Amino acid sequence: MSGHGGTAGTLRRPAGLTARQLPSYSAVLGLLIVIVLFFSFSAPGFLSSGNINSLLGSAAIVAVLGLGMTPTIISGGIDLSVASSAVLCAVVCAEVASIAGTPAGALAALVCGCVVGAVNGVLISVFGMNAFVITLAGMQAFRGLARLLVGDQTMTLEDSDFSNFVNYQLGPLTLPIWLLLILTVLGVLLLRRTYFGRNVFAIGGNETAATLAGIPVWRTKLLVYVLSGLCAGIAAIFTVGLNADSASPSVLVGVELTAAAAVLLGGTSLTGGSGTLVGTVIAAIFFSALSQGLNLLGITATYWQLIITGLLLVAAVVIDRVRAKSEI
């Protein structure tokens, strides 16, 4: 009897994933699957190749900006200037391209992005200024500088290849989408397989402990913001191409908030120390799919999309709080 009792007393928990073992982006992935299924039945043409390419192309700008913003939040900071940085880079790109051609314009956009990111990074990492305040100021200043450069007008290029680049079909997808996939893979490898990436997570988890452990905190944070600026430069090239070879200081208004919502909804903790680039990209695609689906249903009013984005941002913060408490 005792033998049977011992066996009966040993209860094994059924194998399977618990909530804490699921990826941090599982919630937004589930939401994406739900709305894709919903719109595929309710919105004619939602799953057409043309709409899918348009959907992913629209998501590419937010996703690339989110790829740059994610490490800044993981490191305990934030970059609210990503959209305005992209606008400034787009204007610089168009100005240089009008004089020296498309390749020179693209290079100028990337360099401009790195410079803008370095400015933010130096003020935050070297001088110890608050990341929220500095990048909020940059959000205003960089867009204002873009307006100053073009006299608050739209600059259209007569002969460039930016629109050809963003519309070029390589297999089933356009070039920006392929580039987004490559950037995501490289970003994941950078954050998960290098000392730099481990330093970013360590700084976000506990900056004081990271400093005592000998981690080069200010250099790591500086590079994080430079990379965010580089992503803004890439997004600028996409923007010029998607806007028919033109650059305007009035585009991408509010996109920094959509990018932030994508980062948080994708599973990155607002308090730093944890996050995922894959989740950011999935969330960016979710927002784009939601917008495209609503448009196909005839719900084109911007205020509905803004309301939904705001609600999802609040939901992302709540989910982050619940996840953080469950890990204590």
N, C-alpha and C positions, 0 to 999 in steps of 0.2 A: 504493500500500500504506500509505503513511504516513497518507493521509487516512482509510483504513479503520481503521488502528490507533488514530488519535485518537478516532474515533467509538466504537470498542469500549472504549477506556480510560475514557470518561466514563460512569459508571454512575449512574443516578438512583434515589434511594430511593423505593420505592412510596409514593404518597400515602396518608395515613390518620393517625388519632390515635395518638400514643404514650401511654405510661402517664402521663407528666408533663403531657400536654395534656388528659387526662380531668378532669372536675370532681372536686373533692376528696370529694364525696358519692357518687361513682359506685359505690363498694363497698357502701354501705348501701342504695342504690337497687337494686342487683342482688340483695341479700339480701331486700329487700321483695318484689320480683317473684317470687323463688323461693318464699318462704313463702306468698304469695298463691296461686300456682299449686298448691302442695302442699295447702294447706287447702281450696282450692276443689274438689279431687277427694276429699280424705279426710275433711273435716268437713262433714256435711250442713247447709245453711243458711248457710254462711260468707259467700256472696255475696248473701244476701238484703238488701233495702233496710233492713230493721230492724236487722240485724246490722252493716251498714256504717255506719249512723248512730250506733249504739252504740259501735262501734269508734272512729270519728272523734271522737265526743263524749268518750270516755275519753282519747283522745290530746290533746285540746284543752288540758287543764290542764297536762300535761307539756310540750306544745309551747310554750304561752305562757310558762311558767316558763323554758323553754330559750331562748326569744327574748330574755328579759331577761338570762339568764346568759351568752349567747354574746358580747356586746360586752365584758363584764367580763373574759372569758378572752382575747379578742383584744387587749385593752389591757394584758395581762400580769398580770391579777389573777384573781379568782374570787369567786363569791358562793354559799357553801354554805347561806345562810340563806333561800333563796327559798321553800322549802316552809313553814318556820316563820313567815316573814313573811306568807305567804298565809293561814295558820291564824289569825294575829293579826288580819289584815284581815277575815277572815270573821267572827270574833267581834265585832269593832267594827261591821261591816256589820249583823249581826243585832241588836246592841244598839240601834243608831241606827234601824234599820228598824222595830223594835218600838215606837218612840216617834214617829217622824216619817214613816214610810212607806218604800216600796221605793226611790224615786228618791234620797231623802236617805241611805238605807243604802248604796246603790251609790256615791254620791259620797264617803261617809265611808270606804269601802273603798279608793277610789283615793287619797284624801288620806293615809290611814294608810300606804299602800304607799310613797308619795313621801316621807313623813316617815321611815319606817324606812330607806328607801334613802339618804336624806340623812344619817342618823346613821352608817351604814356608810361612806358616801362621805367625810364630814368626817374620820372617824378614819383612813381609809386615805390620802386624797389630801392633806389639810391637815396632819395630824399624822404622816404617814409610817409608820403602823403596817402590819404584815403583813396582807394581805388574807385569807389562809387562816385565820389566827388570829382576826381580828376577826369574820369571817362564821361561823366555827365557834362562836365565843362567842354570836353572834346567833342561830344555829340553836337553841341551848339557851335563851337568854334570852327570845326572842320567843314561843316555845311556852309557856314558863313564865308569861309575862305573860298569854297567852291563857287559861291554866288559872286564873290568879288572877282574871281578869275575870268568868268564869262559874262560879267555884267548882268547877272540874273536872267540870262537867256539860254535857250537850248542850242547847243552847238552840234551841227550835223556835218558829218564827213562825206565828201563827194566821192572819194575813191578809197575804199578800205575793205578789208576782208573779215571784219569782226562778225558781221551777220552771217557770212558764209561759214565761218568757223562754228558758230553756235547751232547752225542748222544742218551741218554736215552729218550725214547718216553713215555710221560705221556698224554694219550688221543691223541688229534690231533697235539700236539706241543711237542717239546723237552724241557728238564728241563731249559736250559738257557733262553728260551723265557718266560716260566712261571715265572722265577726269575726276568726277566726284567719287566714283568707286575706288579709283587708284589712291586719291588723297585719303579716303577713309582707311584703307588698308595700311598705308604708310603711317597715318596718325596712330592707329592701334598698335602697330609695331613700335613706334616711337615711345608711346606711353607705357606699354607693357613689357617691352624687351630691352630697354636701355636704362642706364643709370639716370639719365635726365628725367625719364618718365617716372621712375621710382622716387626721385627727388621731388617732383611735382606733387605726387600723392602725399609724401611725408610732410612737406611744407604745409599743405592744406589740412592735414590731420593735426599737426601741432608744430607751429613754426618755431617756438622756443626750443622744443626738443630737437628739431631738425638742425637748428643752429648749434646746439651743444654737441650734436653728433658729427659736426664738421661738414655738413652739407652747405655748398655755396649758395645760400638763400637768395642774395640779391642778384647774382648772375642768372640763376634759374628763373626767377620771376621776370627779369628783364627779357630773357629769351622767350618766355611765354607770351609776353605782349608783342614782341617782334613777330612771332609766328601768327598771332591774331591779326596783326597788320598785314602780313603776307596774304592771309586768307581774304582779307578785305580787298587787296589788290587783285586777286584772282576773281572774286565776285564782281569787281568793277569791269573786268574784261567781259564777263558774261553779260553784265548790264548793258554795256555799249552795244554788244551784238544783238541782244534781245530787243533793244529799242531802236532797231533799224539804223545802226551806225551813228548813233547820236548820244550825247551826254547832256544831262540836265540836272541842275542842283535841286530840283523839286521831286526827284524820284526817290524811291525807297524810304518814304516817310513812314515811321512807325515800325519798320522792318526789324529794328534792333530789339523791339519787344517781342515780336514773333520768334526771332532767333533765341531770345532768352527763354521764352515759353517752350520752345523745342528742346533746349538744353535741359531744363528742369523736368519737363514731362518725359523726356527720354531717360531719366534716372540719375542725373547728376545732382548731388546734394548741394543745396544753397550754402551750407555751412563749410563746404570744402572737404577734401580728403577722400572723396569717392565720386565716380562718374564713369560714363561710357560714351565713346564717340558713335558707336553703332546705334545706341538709343537716340542720340541727337538726330542722326540722319533719318531714322524711322519716324521720329516725331515731325521732322520737316516735311516728309512725304505725306504724313497724316494730315497736316494743315493744308497742304496743297490739294490733296484728294478731297478734303472737306469743301474747300473753296470751289474746285472744279465741279463737284457734284451738286452743290447748291446752285451754281450758275446754270447747269444743265436742267435743273428743276425750275428755273425761272426766278430763283431767289437771289437776285443780284445786288440787293441793298447792302452796302458796305457795313452799315451799322450792325446788322445781324452777325456778320462775320467777326466784327470787332467784339461784340458781346460774347460770342462763343469763345473767341481767343482769350478774353479776360477771364471767363469762368474756368476754362481749362488751365490757365496759369495759376489761379487760386487752388484748383484741384491738385495741381502738381506740387504746390507747396505743402498742402495738407498730406498728400501721399508721402512726401519727403519726411515730414514730421513723424508720421506713423511708422515709417520704415526705420527712422533713427531710434525711436523708442523701443521697437521690437528687437533691436540689436544690442540694447543695453543689458 
